[in-house]
Each structure stands twice: as structure tokens, then as C-alpha cells.
Amino acid sequence: MLAKKLPFQVLPFKPTTASRLRGAAIIVLQEWWGVNDQIKLHAQHLADLTGSYTVVPDLYKGKVGLNAEEAGHLMQSLNWKKAVDELEVLTQHLREAKYPKIGSIGFCMGGGLSLALASRMAETRHPLKAAVTCYGSPPSELLDHRAVSQVTAIQGHFGGKDGNMGFSDPATADALEFNLKINNLCKVEVFRYPEQGHAFMNDEDWSIRQRKELGFVDKNIDPKSAELKVRELAWERISQFFTDALSD
């Protein structure tokens, strides 16, 4: 049975390196800003690191937040359950396109959606192979910790100085890890980066300016150089995690 028509635009990214993971695709999910240059850079970088086909679905359907107020409004207006329904359709399209080994990764809001999608797919015959969240968690009703940890490998990345209470702060990271590891059959890893704030993976110029304006990083440092080793460590962990999970 053919999948329904996709309700959003999907941006595709193929590896520009020699590395290839046959039949592997990773869904890359946007921050609260929408599909901007930073998320596109993340998608291409991940494709190059893993050799996977990566795709960025435009969940805001063309809208992009140009400041925190606009981004907050867009995120609050997003129906998360509907978004997960639409992402499930995307997984059907990927399987029809001969990508049976599917993973997901998201940043900020997208991190929560990555876990929510993995939880939804855990209820189907086609669970995700792996799901990564970078500093984000979904509403509790959209995440069945036990079900998802039985069938999908999960990895998380959180900053020790992240102040987004109940979403990506250290207590949220601790609770996520605890609940996933109670009955897990699949790999669960949750990494903490003690000196980092929210959105520490972002190194594009506009994104850095937003991080500084929002107090996520010290205004007196250059995150491109100061956080380089931390970003490289996180990407190394992410790429190895997907390579292992999507090679089976």
C-alpha cells in the first residue's frame, strides 16, 4: 500500500564523502526556529560523517522564526501529535524509496520530536533503528519510555548549564535516562556536557548570535573555537551511534 502524500517539503542531503551506509536514512528535525541554515548544515554534516541519506522535513511548512518571539509562537502553535503523524508518513516514504534502516535526530524542539517519533514507531511493525535527542524532550504523553527502549537505540546530549526546566535541563536529562533504562533491551546513552548551555551544537554565525542574545553562551567568547572540541566529541558519539545502529 502506497503511503499518503507528504504534507510538507523535505530537503534531501546525500554524503559528499566516500562513506556510504546502504539503505540507511536519518530524519533530521528542526529547532524551534524552523528550517534554517543551521539545521541544513547539521543534516549535511551528519550525512558526510555516517554515509547516510539525511532528510529535513519542514514541519512549519515554510515559516521560519527570525527572533525568539517568532520562534516561540511557531513552536507553541505546532500540534506535536499531528507532527508525529506526519513524520510517520515520511518513514513510509523512505521505506518505499528503499531506505528500510531509519533513524532520527533532533535539536531543541526537534530533539523532543525525535523521541516522540521513536515512541510512535515502537507501536508499529517498523520501529526506528535509532533516535537521538540533542537538548530536547517531548510532552510526557508522547513518550512511552518502556516501549521505545525495547526496540530502538536511544542517545541523548544535554548541557550541564541548560536552564530550560522540564525540557532540557540536567534534571530532565537525569529523568530521561532513568526512565529509559528501567526496562531497556536496546542501547541507551545519555551524555552530559557540564560547561555547555542550550543549543551548544550550533556554530553557524546567525545561530551563535541568537545563543548569545538568549544567554545560552557567554557573550565574551567565540563559540566556534571555544566549543570546537565539545562539538567534535558530540558529533563523534552521534556518528558512531548511527553507524552501529544502521549497519545491521
N, C-alpha and C positions, 0 to 999 in steps of 0.2 A: 504493500500500500504506500503510495507516494505521500510525502509529508506536505503539510499545508504550506501555502505561500508565506515566505518570511515577512514579518510585519515591520522590519527595519532594514536599513542599509548595513551591509557587512563589509568591512575593509580587510582584504586578504594580504598576508605577508609571507613570502617564501624565503628560505635561507639564502643568503648571499655567500655562504661559506660552503666548503666541500661536505660538511657533515649532513647526513640525512637519516631521519627516522621514518622508515617506510610505514605508511598507514597511520601516522600519528598527527593529531591536530590538537591545538591548545586554544581555548577560548579566553581572550584577554579582556577583562571587564574594567570599565572606566571608573575614575574617581567622580566625586560629586560635580566636578567642573563639566563633565561631558567628554566627547571625543575630541581631544585637543592634541597638540604636537607631542606632549609628554607621553600620552598613552600609546601613540603611534610609535614613538621611539622605543618604549618598553616592548611592544609587540615585535618589532624588527629585531631588537637585541635578543629576545628570547628565541626567535626563530633561528638566528645565527648561532646561538650557544647550543641549542639542542638538535638542530636539524629538523625541527617540526614545522608543519604548516600552522601558522597562527592567524587567528581572525579576531577582529574587534567589532562587535555589534554596537550599533548606535542606539542605545536604549532611550535617549532623549529625542530621537527622531529629528535630528538636525539642529537642535538647540544646544548652545554652549554657554556656560556661565562665565562672564568676564570679570566678575568680582565675587567675593564671598557671599554677599547678599543674594545675587542672582543664583549662584550655585546652591545655596541653602534652599531657595524657593524651588528650584528644579528637583532637588533630592526629596524634599517634603511632598512634592506633587507626584513623585513616582509611585505607582502601585507595585509594590515588591512582588506580590503574588502573581500579578499579571506578567511582570517582567520575567519571573521564573518560568511561567507557562510559555512565554515566547522563546526563552532560551532553550527550553526542552525541544521546541520545534527546530531550532538551529542544530541541535545534536542529531536530529533525524536527517537533516540535510547533509551534515558532514558524513554520516554513515552511508547515505546514498551516493556520496561523492567518493566513496572508497577510503574513508578515514574512520575505521572502526575503533581505533585506540584514541580516546578523547580525554583530555584533562581540562582544567580551568584554573585561572589565576585572576585575582582582582586586587585592586589597590583602593584603600579607603572604603567608600561605598561599595566598590566592586569586589573588595575582599569579602564583605558580608554576603554579597550576591553569589560569589564563588562557592561559599559553604552552603548557601540555600539551594543552589542548583544541584550540588552534590547530594544533598539530603533528598531532594525531589527525585533524582535519578536513581537513588538507592531503592526506591519503591518499584522500579521498572526492571525489565529484563536486560537493560543496557546501562548499568551503573558506570559512573565516571571511573577511570583508572586512577586518577589523582586530582586533588584540588588543593590550591594554595591560597591563603589569605595573607595579604600584607596590610597590617593595621586596620582590620575591619571585622565586624561580626554582625550577623543578621538578627532580626527580631526573634525571640525565643520560639514562637510558634512555627517558624520556618526552618528550624534546625532540630532534627532528631539525632542527637549525638550517638545513641546506640546503633541505630540503623545504618548511618553513614559510615561509622567506624568499622562496621562488619565487612564492608565491600569496597571501600575507597580509601586509598592512602591520603593522609591529610598532613599538610605542613603550614605553619604559621610563623609570621615575622612581626615582632612588636617592639616599639621603642620604650625604653625604661623611663623616659621623661614625657611620654604621651599623656596629655591631660584630658582626653576625651572619655569622660567617665561613662562606663557601661557600654562603650563601643570599641575602644582600642587601648584603654589604659592598662597598666600592669595587672590590676585585679581581674580585669576582663580576660586577659591572656591566661592568667592562672586558672580561672574557672573553666575556660575553654579546654585547656589541656587536661584538667582533672576529669571533666565530663566525657571527653573523647576517649580517655584511657581506661575508663571503668570496665568496659566490655569490648575493647577493640580487638579485632582479628587482623586488621591491616595496620600498616606503619603509621604512627602519629608522632610528629615532631613539632615542637613549638619553641622557636628561638627568640631570645630577648637580646636587645642591643642597649645596654644600660645608659649610655650617654646620648641616645638619639630621641628626638621628638617625633611628632606625627609626620608622615609623608617623607621619611628620610631617604627613600629611594629616588626621589625626584631631583634631577640635576640639570634640567633644561632651564634656560635663563628666566623666562616668564614664571615658571613654577617656583624657582628659587625666590623671586621677588614676592610671590604670594606667601610662601612659607615664612619669610621674614616679617611681612605685614601682619600675619596671623600669630606671630610669636612662637612658631614651631621650631625655629632655629635662631641662634644668636645673630643679630644684625651685623656684628663686627667681624664675622668670619666669612670665608669663601667656601661654601659647602662643596663646590666642585673638587677642591683639593683636600679640604679638611676631612671630608667624609668619604673620600675615594676608597680607602681600604675597607670601610664598613660596607659600602655598596658592593664592592667586588666580592666580599665574603658572602653577602646575602645572595648575589646572583650565582655564585658558585654552588651554594647549597640548593638553590631553586633549580638550576640546570641539571645538577646531578640527580635530584629527586625525580624530575620529569623523565630524564633519560632512563633511569632504572625502571620507573613505573610504566613507561610507554614502549619499552623494548620487549616486553613479554609477549 
